């Protein structure tokens, strides 16, 4: 069943997370398979399937299951909220498994936990897609260059609290200057018609002395007023509020006006890199697999007779080595042997044949039987011959997982 393509991107645009020099994306198959074996298929399905190109500079990402694809930007708020809840559940599962591995002394288990702890980190929300409304992360195990790994991998997916919704503190509104209304003499302060002192209240005997006292002070007051007026007259008149010191714009200093910036065609010139040197094709490894045209035309696999080694282009997260299989073939039939883990060896019968397209296919009808009693699914190898050089081979583990492989002769 065809899995939907989600996105493609260059490894130069992101920063890969990992452990002990082992990037997480290089262990994608092992991580997803381990989750499946631990009955955590739902958690495994939130991780997209990476497909690196032959040069290892770009990765294509595919959904683990079929369905209608919706980008994060095109999703509704309700879809996003549901997706975040789903991813929170998956994150809790990852953290639980990580805690379990920390309690063991087995190096491979601890490495698995360390890689799983960083698996749900993504560069930004645009790397999340909804497949039939179920969230799938692409470029998981990556962050933006120069960025720090956040404690909460899903922080970028949570909606920011709208500041508008927060009740603005009342004091925040610019207070109307306490509407210091010109303190209108409060009506109450209106001088209550103080009952005019009735003449009888004061005895005439006192009125006459007060009048004489006031008359005596009058000349003094007049004299003081005259002195004040004379002083004011002599003092420099209050210069009319100098019109804001009407500073007539000083004539522009006749400093040499800056010359207009020259914008020559070569301004901010960038050094043009020298033309790339012509790529000289490297001579093919003499032991690398080459599909002879005459054998392909005749449909013969006799050129395969002998001992071969197929090596996957990715490192195993447990051993740090590239998984490899040893093939012994004769007349289109033979066996394959793979060793992994702590000395576990698996063996299975295989067949080789040429298709009408000219491609070579090597596969097995059953899973390999291992020395520890388990079974192992070896990849189906498909090799295509280019115009020159060695054949290009890929190993298909299942409908979802394909990796580049090298196929070299060890002996005849």
QUIKA-V626595 format. One record per backbone hydrogen bond with DSSP energy under -0.5 kcal/mol. CO is the residue of the C=O (numbers start at 1). NH is the residue of the N-H. E is the energy in kcal/mol with one decimal. If there is no record, write none. Layout:
((CO | NH | E) (CO | NH | E))
This chain:
((4 | 63 | -2.8) (7 | 61 | -2.8) (9 | 59 | -2.3) (10 | 13 | -1.3) (11 | 14 | -0.7) (14 | 16 | -0.5) (15 | 143 | -2.2) (17 | 24 | -2.6) (19 | 22 | -1.9) (21 | 23 | -0.7) (22 | 19 | -1.9) (23 | 26 | -0.6) (24 | 27 | -2.0) (25 | 28 | -1.3) (27 | 31 | -2.8) (28 | 32 | -2.6) (29 | 33 | -2.5) (30 | 34 | -2.4) (31 | 35 | -2.2) (32 | 36 | -2.1) (33 | 37 | -2.5) (34 | 38 | -1.6) (35 | 40 | -2.8) (36 | 39 | -1.7) (40 | 44 | -2.2) (41 | 45 | -2.3) (43 | 46 | -1.0) (44 | 47 | -1.6) (46 | 48 | -0.6) (46 | 137 | -3.2) (48 | 50 | -0.6) (49 | 62 | -2.2) (51 | 60 | -2.2) (53 | 56 | -1.1) (57 | 11 | -2.7) (58 | 53 | -2.2) (59 | 9 | -1.6) (60 | 51 | -2.7) (61 | 6 | -3.0) (61 | 7 | -1.0) (62 | 49 | -3.3) (68 | 132 | -2.9) (70 | 130 | -3.2) (71 | 75 | -0.8) (72 | 75 | -0.5) (76 | 80 | -2.4) (77 | 81 | -2.5) (78 | 82 | -2.2) (79 | 83 | -2.3) (80 | 84 | -2.7) (81 | 85 | -2.0) (82 | 86 | -2.0) (83 | 87 | -2.6) (84 | 88 | -2.4) (85 | 89 | -1.7) (86 | 90 | -1.9) (87 | 91 | -2.8) (88 | 92 | -2.2) (89 | 93 | -1.8) (90 | 94 | -2.5) (91 | 95 | -2.5) (92 | 96 | -2.1) (93 | 97 | -2.3) (94 | 98 | -2.4) (95 | 99 | -2.2) (96 | 100 | -1.8) (97 | 101 | -2.0) (98 | 102 | -1.6) (99 | 103 | -0.7) (100 | 103 | -0.7) (101 | 104 | -1.5) (106 | 110 | -2.3) (107 | 111 | -2.4) (108 | 112 | -2.1) (109 | 113 | -2.2) (110 | 114 | -2.3) (111 | 115 | -2.4) (112 | 116 | -2.5) (113 | 117 | -1.9) (114 | 118 | -0.6) (115 | 118 | -1.0) (116 | 119 | -1.0) (118 | 121 | -1.2) (121 | 141 | -2.3) (121 | 142 | -1.4) (124 | 127 | -1.9) (125 | 128 | -2.0) (127 | 138 | -2.7) (128 | 72 | -1.1) (129 | 131 | -0.6) (129 | 136 | -2.8) (130 | 70 | -2.6) (130 | 132 | -0.7) (131 | 134 | -1.4) (134 | 131 | -2.9) (136 | 129 | -2.3) (137 | 48 | -2.6) (139 | 142 | -0.9) (141 | 17 | -3.0) (143 | 15 | -3.1) (144 | 147 | -1.9) (148 | 150 | -0.6) (151 | 153 | -0.7) (152 | 155 | -1.8) (154 | 157 | -1.7) (154 | 158 | -0.8) (155 | 158 | -0.9) (162 | 165 | -0.8) (162 | 166 | -0.7) (169 | 172 | -2.1) (169 | 173 | -0.7) (170 | 173 | -1.1) (176 | 178 | -1.7) (176 | 179 | -0.9) (177 | 180 | -2.6) (179 | 181 | -4.4) (182 | 184 | -1.1) (186 | 189 | -3.3) (186 | 190 | -0.9) (187 | 190 | -1.5) (192 | 194 | -1.0) (198 | 201 | -3.1) (198 | 202 | -0.7) (199 | 202 | -1.0) (203 | 206 | -2.1) (203 | 207 | -1.0) (204 | 208 | -1.4) (205 | 209 | -0.7) (206 | 210 | -1.5) (207 | 211 | -2.0) (208 | 212 | -2.0) (209 | 213 | -2.1) (210 | 214 | -2.4) (211 | 215 | -2.3) (212 | 216 | -1.7) (213 | 217 | -1.6) (214 | 218 | -1.4) (215 | 219 | -0.7) (216 | 220 | -0.6) (217 | 221 | -2.4) (218 | 222 | -2.6) (219 | 223 | -2.8) (220 | 224 | -2.6) (221 | 225 | -2.5) (222 | 226 | -2.5) (223 | 227 | -2.4) (224 | 228 | -2.5) (225 | 229 | -2.6) (226 | 230 | -2.7) (227 | 231 | -2.6) (228 | 232 | -2.6) (229 | 233 | -2.3) (230 | 234 | -2.5) (231 | 235 | -2.8) (237 | 239 | -0.9) (242 | 244 | -2.1) (242 | 245 | -1.2) (244 | 247 | -0.6) (245 | 247 | -0.7) (246 | 248 | -1.3) (253 | 255 | -3.7) (262 | 264 | -0.8) (264 | 267 | -2.7) (266 | 269 | -1.0) (271 | 273 | -0.6) (278 | 280 | -0.6) (279 | 281 | -0.8) (285 | 288 | -1.6) (287 | 409 | -3.1) (289 | 391 | -3.1) (290 | 292 | -0.9) (292 | 296 | -2.6) (293 | 297 | -2.5) (294 | 298 | -1.8) (295 | 299 | -1.4) (295 | 300 | -2.1) (301 | 304 | -2.1) (302 | 305 | -1.6) (306 | 329 | -2.5) (307 | 410 | -3.2) (307 | 411 | -1.7) (308 | 327 | -2.9) (309 | 408 | -2.4) (310 | 325 | -2.8) (311 | 406 | -2.2) (314 | 323 | -0.8) (316 | 320 | -2.5) (321 | 316 | -4.1) (323 | 312 | -2.9) (324 | 339 | -0.5) (325 | 310 | -2.8) (325 | 327 | -0.5) (326 | 337 | -2.2) (327 | 308 | -2.9) (328 | 335 | -1.8) (329 | 306 | -2.6) (330 | 333 | -1.3) (332 | 352 | -2.9) (333 | 330 | -3.0) (334 | 350 | -2.2) (335 | 328 | -2.3) (336 | 348 | -1.9) (337 | 326 | -2.9) (338 | 346 | -3.1) (340 | 344 | -1.8) (341 | 343 | -1.6) (344 | 340 | -2.5) (345 | 371 | -2.2) (346 | 338 | -2.3) (347 | 369 | -2.3) (348 | 336 | -2.7) (350 | 334 | -1.7) (351 | 363 | -2.0) (353 | 361 | -2.8) (355 | 358 | -1.8) (359 | 355 | -2.9) (360 | 383 | -2.7) (361 | 353 | -2.1) (362 | 381 | -2.7) (363 | 351 | -2.5) (368 | 376 | -2.4) (369 | 347 | -2.1) (370 | 373 | -1.9) (374 | 370 | -2.8) (376 | 368 | -3.4) (376 | 378 | -0.8) (379 | 381 | -0.6) (380 | 396 | -2.6) (381 | 362 | -2.6) (382 | 394 | -2.0) (383 | 360 | -2.4) (384 | 386 | -0.5) (384 | 392 | -3.2) (391 | 393 | -0.6) (392 | 384 | -2.8) (393 | 405 | -2.4) (394 | 382 | -2.2) (394 | 396 | -0.5) (395 | 397 | -0.7) (395 | 403 | -2.2) (396 | 380 | -2.6) (400 | 402 | -0.5) (401 | 397 | -2.1) (401 | 398 | -1.1) (403 | 395 | -3.3) (404 | 313 | -2.2) (405 | 393 | -0.8) (406 | 311 | -2.3) (407 | 289 | -2.1) (408 | 309 | -2.9) (411 | 307 | -3.1))
